[in-house]
Amino acid sequence: MPGVPEVGAPVSPLLVAALLLAAGEHLRALGFPHPTVQQVTEATGASRSRAYELRDALLAGLPSLLRPVGRPPAPTRAVDPDTAHELRGDIMTFVMSHPGCVYGGAERRRYDDTFRRFVLDLREQHPDVDLEHFADAIRVPLGTLKEWLGRGPESGTGEPGEDTSTQDDKADDASSTSQSAEIQTVLSSWKTWRGSLGDFYLHVRDQLRISFGRSLISQILFVNGQRRPQRRGGRSPDERALRGAFETFFGGAQWVGDGSPIPVTINGQRFGFNLELNVDAYSGGFVGMSVRDEEDSAAVTEALVDGIANTHEAPLALLLDNRPSNHTPQVDAALGDVTLRIRATTFRPQNKAHVEGGFGLFQQSIPELDLRGHEPRELARQVLVLVAQTWARTLNHRPRDDRGGRSRVELYNEPITAEQVDAARAALEERCKKQNRARLTALTRQDPIVRALLDDAFRRLALLDPEHHLRVAIARYPIDIVVEGIAIFEAKHRVGTLPPGVDARYLLGIVQNLGNEREGIAIAQELLRARLDARDRMLVPLVEAREDARRHTPDPCDRVLRFADLALATDRLVDRLFWLLAAADEIITHVGEHPAPIIAAAARRIHATHRVAYRERLEAVSVIVANVVPLA
């Protein structure tokens, strides 16, 4: 066999011999021609024993040459044992100093706001530790930690709330408040407690061995200014006091119209329709109706035409609610010059009691509309028309005990005089004039910039307001409230959280709620300013606490976060506004022209405080932003 030629860089003959011997095993296995061991050693001049040693080394190293495609995985950063020990020690010290800050079982563990903020601070101190190892060191689930850091969905955690699984104990007698030692024990324990109120009740009873009931504990905390209970809003006034306030004239003077959704099921398939109904205000008779897919201008027009066909004359006025589809040119054309259009009073359902009561009777009278047949939708519509017509005609001829035994038809067809017609028309026209004068007055008082913003928003969102009534109502609010209301509406529209079928009235409701909130906040702010000027005794400790916090917290950003925590730690509105304004003042004074990062950090701290309701957290962020970045 000839000598092995030199290929590429010079290679040791011994290594060439080992390579050929290693290849020979694979050549023999595959049935290919191959040299013998003697031919290899003679051609290379290598030692046989040394060639075999290198062959074994080559065969052992071959698997390491095969690597997967792509970049090799980065090595996992293991947490240093001393760092992990330090993290666990910090967590244990905090939990021991704040009993109740972590509670609940292993499957549904809960965390207090102070613990959540402590973990956020601890993470900022150890940013180089891998997040997975950091979560393992502090014994918080990785998904929960990511949620707190804003990186992913929350897992295995719940917001702290009051435990409602056990029933309320009977409140002890008021004389038990004389046990001042036990009361002081309850108050001192509450100051360091970080769990829910329900768990605090159990802690007082089982761990402190104080036999106070839940009501008494709540009263003690409230009287001493430690906790303000959340109370539901009061009920509306008794609507019976408003009965008889609707002015009526005679049959045919004024109709009341409205729509109501009616479901129909055919062959297991459910369809939705709108029943538009016109009711005479004087007699309560059902004069006209329309059944369509939705409540729109065509439904109002069809119901009006049907009522005129049944009574052979148009009414003097038709009362409709403030839905934009009720006030379009199509409806105006159907009303003509004969019938006046009257708007229902906003937020007064009893203003349309005639038609609302009619829908209530209809819902009580009809059976479940579950039918079987062909062409489901058209069959469903026809059946609904027949049922509604049968019900209305039957009810119209039923005697009414509250109207002297006369039916709705008899009341509607009572003889009327020309003087009654003239008086009713004059009263209805005067009502329309008052509405128009009020609308024009409000229009002249509006800010043109606000109107331009609303026009753009209504056009962009395709909101229906043909007569600008809703824009007039919204434009009376300050520009910052209008801007925030439009932003909230657009955000809800973008993420799909708007209720189905909403229109511009929903935007008006948002702006009204914001206006009420800002008015309350403004009143509290002015009260706070007045008390600061007078150095009221109640605010002296707050001023001292603010100055103390400034001395012990030299960094302005840390002071802002500290003031935000103090604002949400109190339940009194004046105290909360004091700290929020203090945080805003720190941002304005020390942060400078780029306040966005510190505002974002403060917002994260505020929204991490789950003991405060979401609405109150939004208000707190709004107070800081409004004072740091005013629009006017």
C-alpha positions in Angstrom: 0.0 0.0 0.0 1.5 3.4 -0.9 2.3 6.0 1.7 -0.4 8.3 3.0 -0.3 11.7 1.3 -0.2 14.9 3.4 -3.6 16.6 3.4 -4.0 20.1 4.7 -1.9 20.9 7.8 0.8 18.5 8.8 -0.6 15.7 11.0 1.4 13.2 13.1 1.7 9.7 11.4 0.7 8.2 14.7 -2.6 10.2 14.7 -3.2 9.3 11.0 -2.8 5.6 11.9 -5.3 5.9 14.8 -7.8 7.7 12.5 -7.5 4.9 9.9 -7.9 2.2 12.6 -11.0 3.9 13.9 -12.5 4.3 10.5 -11.7 0.6 9.7 -14.2 -0.6 12.2 -17.0 1.4 10.6 -15.9 0.4 7.1 -16.0 -3.3 8.0 -19.5 -2.9 9.6 -20.8 -1.2 6.4 -19.1 -3.7 4.0 -16.7 -1.2 2.4 -13.1 -1.9 1.4 -10.6 -1.2 4.2 -6.9 -1.6 4.9 -5.6 -4.2 7.4 -3.8 -3.2 10.6 -0.4 -4.2 9.2 -0.9 -2.1 6.0 -1.8 0.9 8.2 1.2 0.6 10.5 3.6 -0.1 7.6 2.3 2.9 5.6 2.5 5.3 8.5 5.4 3.9 10.4 3.4 4.1 13.6 3.6 1.9 16.6 0.7 -0.6 16.8 0.1 -0.3 20.6 0.2 3.5 20.5 -2.0 3.7 17.5 -4.6 1.6 19.3 -4.5 3.9 22.3 -5.2 7.0 20.2 -7.9 5.1 18.3 -9.8 4.5 21.5 -9.4 8.2 22.5 -10.8 9.3 19.1 -13.8 7.0 19.3 -14.6 8.2 22.9 -14.4 11.8 21.8 -16.5 11.6 18.6 -20.0 12.0 20.4 -18.9 15.4 21.8 -18.5 16.7 18.2 -22.2 16.5 17.5 -24.0 19.7 18.9 -27.6 20.8 18.3 -28.2 23.7 15.8 -28.4 27.2 17.2 -26.9 29.0 20.2 -26.2 26.9 23.2 -28.5 27.5 26.2 -27.4 30.0 28.7 -26.4 28.5 32.0 -28.9 29.0 34.8 -27.8 31.5 37.3 -27.9 29.7 40.6 -28.5 31.9 43.6 -25.6 32.2 46.0 -26.4 30.1 49.2 -25.5 33.1 51.4 -27.9 35.4 49.3 -30.7 32.8 49.5 -30.1 32.5 53.3 -30.3 36.3 53.6 -33.5 36.5 51.6 -35.2 33.9 53.7 -34.1 35.7 56.8 -35.4 39.0 55.6 -38.8 37.4 54.8 -39.0 35.6 58.1 -38.1 38.8 60.1 -40.8 40.7 58.2 -43.5 38.1 58.7 -42.7 37.8 62.5 -42.9 41.6 62.8 -46.2 41.8 60.9 -48.5 39.0 62.1 -51.2 38.3 59.5 -49.4 39.7 56.5 -49.3 36.2 55.0 -52.2 33.9 55.7 -54.4 31.3 54.2 -53.7 27.7 53.2 -51.1 26.4 50.8 -53.6 26.1 47.9 -54.9 29.7 48.2 -52.4 31.7 50.1 -53.0 35.4 50.6 -50.7 38.3 51.1 -51.1 41.7 52.7 -50.3 45.0 50.9 -47.3 45.7 53.2 -45.8 42.3 52.4 -46.3 42.9 48.7 -44.5 46.2 48.9 -41.7 44.7 51.0 -41.1 42.0 48.3 -41.0 44.7 45.6 -38.4 46.6 47.6 -36.4 43.4 48.2 -36.4 42.6 44.5 -35.0 46.0 43.7 -32.2 45.3 46.2 -31.3 42.0 44.5 -31.9 42.5 40.7 -29.0 40.2 39.7 -30.7 37.1 41.3 -32.6 34.9 38.8 -36.3 35.5 39.2 -37.1 31.8 39.6 -34.5 31.4 42.3 -35.6 34.6 44.0 -39.2 33.4 44.1 -38.0 30.1 45.6 -35.9 31.8 48.2 -38.7 34.0 49.5 -41.3 31.2 49.2 -43.7 33.1 46.9 -45.0 31.3 43.7 -43.3 32.5 40.6 -46.6 33.4 38.8 -47.6 35.5 41.8 -44.2 37.3 41.8 -44.4 38.0 38.1 -47.9 39.5 38.6 -46.6 41.8 41.3 -43.7 42.9 39.0 -46.1 43.3 36.1 -44.7 40.4 34.0 -47.5 37.9 33.8 -50.8 36.5 35.2 -51.3 36.1 38.8 -51.2 32.5 40.1 -52.1 31.2 43.5 -52.9 34.4 45.3 -56.0 36.3 46.2 -56.7 39.8 47.4 -57.2 40.1 51.1 -60.8 40.5 52.0 -63.1 40.0 54.9 -63.8 36.3 55.8 -67.5 35.7 55.3 -67.4 31.9 55.9 -68.2 32.2 59.5 -71.3 33.9 60.9 -71.2 37.0 62.9 -70.9 36.6 66.6 -73.4 38.3 68.8 -72.1 41.7 69.9 -71.3 41.9 73.5 -73.1 44.4 75.7 -72.0 48.0 75.5 -70.8 47.8 79.1 -67.9 45.6 78.0 -66.2 48.7 76.6 -65.2 49.4 80.2 -62.6 46.7 80.0 -60.0 49.2 78.9 -57.1 46.8 79.1 -58.7 44.4 76.6 -59.7 47.4 74.4 -56.1 48.6 74.3 -54.9 45.1 73.5 -57.3 45.0 70.5 -56.1 48.4 69.3 -52.4 47.7 69.7 -52.8 44.3 67.9 -54.7 46.0 65.0 -51.9 48.5 64.4 -49.5 45.6 63.5 -52.1 43.4 61.9 -51.8 42.9 58.1 -54.4 40.3 57.4 -58.2 40.6 56.7 -60.7 41.8 59.2 -62.4 38.4 59.4 -59.1 36.7 60.4 -58.5 39.5 62.9 -61.7 38.6 64.6 -60.5 35.0 64.9 -57.1 36.2 66.1 -58.6 38.2 68.9 -60.9 35.3 70.0 -58.5 32.4 69.6 -55.0 33.9 70.2 -55.6 36.9 72.5 -58.4 35.1 74.4 -60.6 38.2 74.3 -64.3 37.4 74.2 -65.4 40.4 72.1 -67.9 39.9 69.3 -67.4 41.1 65.8 -69.7 44.1 66.1 -68.0 45.3 69.2 -64.5 44.9 67.7 -65.6 46.9 64.6 -67.1 49.6 66.9 -63.9 49.8 68.9 -61.8 50.3 65.8 -64.2 52.8 64.3 -64.5 54.9 67.5 -60.8 55.1 67.9 -60.2 56.1 64.3 -58.4 52.9 63.3 -60.8 51.6 60.7 -63.7 53.1 58.7 -66.4 50.5 57.7 -67.5 50.4 54.1 -71.2 51.1 54.0 -73.7 50.6 51.2 -75.4 53.5 49.6 -78.8 54.4 50.9 -82.0 53.5 49.1 -83.9 55.9 46.9 -86.9 57.8 48.3 -90.3 56.0 48.4 -91.7 56.2 44.9 -95.2 56.2 46.3 -94.8 59.8 47.2 -94.4 60.6 43.5 -97.6 59.0 42.4 -100.1 61.3 40.7 -97.4 63.8 39.7 -97.6 63.0 36.0 -99.9 65.6 34.3 -102.6 64.0 32.0 -105.3 65.6 30.0 -107.6 63.2 28.0 -107.4 60.2 25.7 -105.1 60.9 22.8 -103.4 64.0 24.2 -100.2 62.3 25.1 -98.7 58.9 24.3 -95.7 57.3 26.1 -93.4 55.1 24.0 -90.5 52.8 24.8 -89.0 49.4 23.8 -88.2 46.2 25.6 -86.2 43.1 24.5 -88.3 39.9 24.1 -86.7 36.5 23.5 -88.3 33.8 21.4 -87.0 30.2 21.1 -87.7 28.2 18.0 -86.5 24.6 17.7 -84.0 25.2 20.5 -82.6 28.3 18.8 -83.0 31.6 20.8 -83.8 34.9 19.0 -84.0 38.4 20.4 -86.5 41.0 19.3 -87.5 44.5 20.4 -91.1 45.2 21.3 -91.8 48.9 20.8 -95.0 50.0 22.6 -97.0 53.2 22.7 -99.4 53.7 25.7 -101.9 56.5 26.2 -101.0 58.5 29.3 -104.6 59.3 30.3 -106.3 56.0 29.8 -103.4 53.6 30.0 -104.5 52.0 26.7 -102.0 50.3 24.5 -102.5 52.1 21.2 -99.6 51.0 18.9 -96.7 48.6 18.7 -93.8 47.4 16.6 -91.7 44.2 16.6 -88.2 44.6 15.1 -84.7 43.2 15.7 -83.5 46.1 17.7 -84.8 49.4 19.3 -84.2 52.0 16.6 -85.8 54.9 14.8 -87.8 52.5 12.5 -89.3 50.8 15.6 -90.5 54.2 17.0 -92.0 55.1 13.6 -93.7 51.8 13.1 -95.3 51.9 16.6 -96.5 55.4 16.0 -98.0 54.5 12.6 -99.7 51.5 14.1 -101.2 53.6 16.9 -102.6 56.2 14.5 -104.1 53.4 12.4 -105.8 51.9 15.5 -107.1 55.2 17.0 -107.6 57.0 13.6 -105.8 60.1 14.8 -102.3 61.2 15.9 -101.7 62.2 19.5 -100.9 65.8 20.5 -97.5 64.7 22.0 -95.4 61.6 22.2 -93.1 61.1 25.2 -89.8 59.2 24.5 -86.7 58.6 26.5 -83.3 60.1 25.7 -82.0 57.3 23.6 -80.5 58.9 20.5 -82.4 56.7 18.1 -85.6 58.3 19.4 -84.6 61.8 18.2 -83.5 61.4 14.6 -84.8 63.1 11.5 -86.7 59.9 10.6 -88.7 60.2 13.8 -89.3 63.9 13.3 -90.7 63.2 9.8 -93.1 60.7 11.3 -94.3 63.1 14.0 -94.9 65.9 11.5 -96.4 69.2 12.6 -99.3 67.5 14.5 -97.4 65.6 17.3 -95.0 67.2 19.7 -92.0 65.2 20.9 -91.5 65.3 24.7 -88.3 64.1 26.3 -88.6 61.9 29.4 -86.9 63.2 32.6 -83.4 61.8 32.9 -82.9 59.2 35.7 -86.6 59.0 36.4 -88.0 55.7 35.3 -91.4 56.6 36.8 -91.6 59.3 34.2 -92.6 56.5 31.8 -94.6 54.5 34.3 -97.4 53.9 31.8 -95.3 52.0 29.3 -93.1 50.4 31.9 -96.1 49.0 33.7 -97.4 47.8 30.4 -94.2 45.8 29.8 -94.5 44.4 33.3 -98.0 43.2 32.7 -97.0 41.7 29.3 -94.1 39.8 30.9 -96.5 38.4 33.5 -99.2 37.4 31.0 -97.4 35.7 28.2 -96.3 32.1 28.4 -92.8 31.0 27.5 -92.3 31.5 23.8 -90.7 28.2 22.9 -92.0 27.0 19.5 -91.2 24.4 16.9 -91.5 24.8 13.1 -89.9 25.8 9.8 -88.1 29.1 8.9 -87.4 29.9 12.6 -86.8 33.6 12.6 -89.8 34.7 10.6 -92.0 32.3 12.5 -90.8 33.7 15.8 -91.5 37.3 14.7 -95.0 36.5 13.5 -95.9 34.6 16.7 -94.6 37.5 18.8 -96.8 39.9 16.8 -99.9 37.7 17.4 -99.3 37.3 21.1 -98.6 41.0 21.7 -101.7 42.1 19.7 -103.9 39.5 21.5 -102.7 40.6 24.9 -103.0 44.3 24.2 -106.5 44.2 22.7 -107.8 41.9 25.5 -106.3 44.2 28.2 -107.6 47.4 26.5 -111.2 46.1 27.0 -110.8 44.8 30.6 -112.6 47.0 33.2 -110.3 48.8 35.6 -111.2 49.0 39.3 -109.1 52.1 39.8 -110.9 54.0 37.0 -114.5 53.4 38.1 -115.0 50.1 36.2 -114.2 51.7 32.8 -111.9 50.0 30.4 -109.0 51.6 28.6 -111.0 51.8 25.4 -113.8 53.6 27.1 -111.4 56.1 28.8 -109.6 56.7 25.5 -112.9 57.5 23.7 -114.3 59.8 26.3 -115.8 63.0 24.6 -113.5 66.0 24.7 -114.1 69.7 24.1 -112.1 72.1 21.9 -111.1 74.0 25.1 -109.5 70.8 26.5 -107.6 70.3 23.3 -106.4 73.9 23.2 -105.3 73.8 26.9 -103.4 70.5 26.5 -101.7 71.8 23.3 -100.7 75.0 25.1 -99.3 73.2 28.1 -97.3 70.7 25.9 -96.0 73.5 23.7 -94.9 75.5 26.8 -93.1 72.4 28.0 -91.2 72.1 24.7 -90.3 75.8 24.8 -88.9 75.5 28.3 -86.7 72.6 27.2 -85.5 74.5 24.1 -84.7 77.7 26.1 -82.8 75.6 28.7 -80.9 73.9 25.9 -80.0 77.2 24.1 -78.9 78.7 27.4 -76.6 75.8 28.2 -75.3 75.9 24.6 -74.2 79.6 24.9 -72.4 78.9 28.2 -70.2 76.1 26.8 -66.5 76.2 26.1 -65.9 76.0 22.4 -62.8 73.9 23.0 -64.8 71.4 24.9 -67.4 71.3 22.2 -64.8 70.7 19.6 -63.3 67.8 21.6 -66.8 66.3 22.0 -67.6 66.7 18.3 -64.4 64.9 17.3 -65.0 62.1 19.9 -68.6 61.6 18.8 -67.6 61.4 15.2 -64.6 59.1 16.0 -66.7 56.7 18.1 -69.8 56.9 15.8 -72.0 58.0 18.7 -75.5 59.1 17.7 -76.6 62.5 19.0 -78.5 64.2 16.2 -79.7 67.2 18.2 -76.6 67.6 20.3 -78.5 67.1 23.5 -76.0 64.8 25.0 -73.0 66.9 23.9 -74.7 69.9 25.6 -75.1 67.9 28.8 -71.4 66.8 28.8 -69.9 70.1 27.8 -71.0 71.8 31.0 -68.3 69.9 32.8 -64.6 71.2 33.0 -62.3 70.2 30.2 -60.1 67.9 32.3 -63.2 65.8 33.3 -64.4 65.7 29.7 -61.0 64.6 28.5 -60.7 61.8 31.1 -64.3 60.7 30.5 -63.6 60.3 26.7 -60.4 58.5 27.5 -62.2 56.0 29.8 -64.9 55.4 27.2 -62.4 54.9 24.4 -60.3 52.5 26.5 -63.4 50.4 27.4 -64.4 50.4 23.8 -60.9 49.3 22.7 -60.6 46.4 25.2 -64.3 45.4 24.7 -65.5 46.0 28.3 -68.4 48.3 27.3 -71.8 46.9 28.1 -73.7 45.7 25.0 -75.9 48.3 23.3 -74.5 51.4 25.0 -74.7 54.8 23.4 -73.6 58.3 24.1 -75.6 58.3 27.4 -73.0 55.9 28.8 -70.3 58.5 28.1 -72.5 61.1 29.9 -72.7 58.8 32.9 -68.9 58.4 33.0 -68.4 62.2 32.9 -71.1 62.8 35.6 -69.5 60.2 37.9 -66.1 61.8 37.4 -67.6 65.3 38.1 -69.1 64.1 41.3 -65.8 62.5 42.4 -63.8 65.6 41.5 -66.3 67.8 43.3 -65.9 65.8 46.5 -62.2 65.7 46.2 -62.1 69.5 45.6 -64.2 70.1 48.6 -61.9 67.9 50.7 -58.9 69.7 49.3 -60.2 73.1 50.1 -61.1 71.9 53.6 -57.5 70.5 53.9 -56.0 73.8 52.7 -58.2 75.8 55.2 -57.1 73.5 58.1 -53.5 73.8 57.1 -53.7 77.6 57.1 -55.3 77.5 60.5 -52.9 74.8 61.8 -55.8 72.8 63.0 -54.9 70.4 65.9 -55.9 67.4 63.8 -53.3 68.3 61.1 -50.4 69.1 63.4 -49.4 65.4 63.8 -49.7 65.0 60.0 -47.4 68.0 59.4 -44.9 66.7 62.0 -45.1 63.2 60.4 -44.4 64.7 57.0 -41.4 66.6 58.2 -40.1 63.6 60.0 -40.4 61.4 56.9 -38.5 64.1 54.9 -35.7 64.1 57.4 -35.4 60.3 57.5 -35.8 59.8 53.7 -33.3 61.9 51.9 -34.0 60.6 48.4 -37.0 62.5 46.8 -38.2 59.4 44.8 -38.2 57.3 48.0 -40.2 60.1 49.7 -42.8 60.0 47.0 -43.3 56.3 47.5 -43.3 56.7 51.3 -46.0 59.4 51.1 -48.1 57.2 48.7 -47.9 54.3 51.3 -49.0 56.6 54.1 -51.9 57.9 52.0 -53.3 54.5 51.5 -52.6 53.4 55.1 -55.3 55.8 56.4 -59.1 55.6 56.0 -59.8 59.3 56.6 -60.2 61.2 53.4 -58.5 64.4 54.8 -55.4 62.4 55.9 -55.3 60.6 52.5 -55.5 63.8 50.6 -52.7 65.3 52.8 -50.3 62.6 51.9 -51.3 62.5 48.2 -50.7 66.2 47.9 -47.4 65.8 49.7 -46.4 63.2 47.2 -47.4 65.5 44.3 -45.5 68.4 45.9 -42.3 66.3 46.1 -42.6 65.4 42.4 -43.1 69.0 41.4 -40.3 70.4 43.6 -37.6 67.8 43.1 -38.2 65.5 40.1 -38.3 68.2 37.5 -39.4 68.0 33.9 -39.6 64.2 33.6 -42.0 63.0 36.3 -43.4 60.0 34.3 -41.1 57.3 35.9 -41.7 58.3 39.5 -45.5 58.7 38.8 -45.5 55.2 37.3 -43.6 53.8 40.3 -46.1 55.5 42.7 -49.0 54.1 40.6 -47.6 50.6 41.0 -47.3 51.1 44.7 -50.8 52.4 45.0 -52.3 49.6 42.9 -50.4 47.0 44.9 -52.4 48.1 48.0 -55.3 45.7 47.7 -56.8 46.6 51.0 -58.1 49.8 49.4 -60.9 49.4 46.8 -60.0 49.7 43.1 -62.1 52.8 42.8 -60.2 54.5 45.6 -56.8 53.5 44.1 -57.9 55.1 40.8 -58.8 58.3 42.6 -55.5 58.4 44.5 -53.5 58.1 41.2 -55.8 60.7 39.6 -55.1 63.2 42.5 -51.3 62.9 42.0 -51.4 63.1 38.2 -53.9 66.0 38.3 -51.7 68.1 40.6 -48.4 67.3 38.8 -49.7 67.7 35.3 -52.7 70.2 35.4 -54.5 71.0 32.1 -55.3 74.5 33.0 
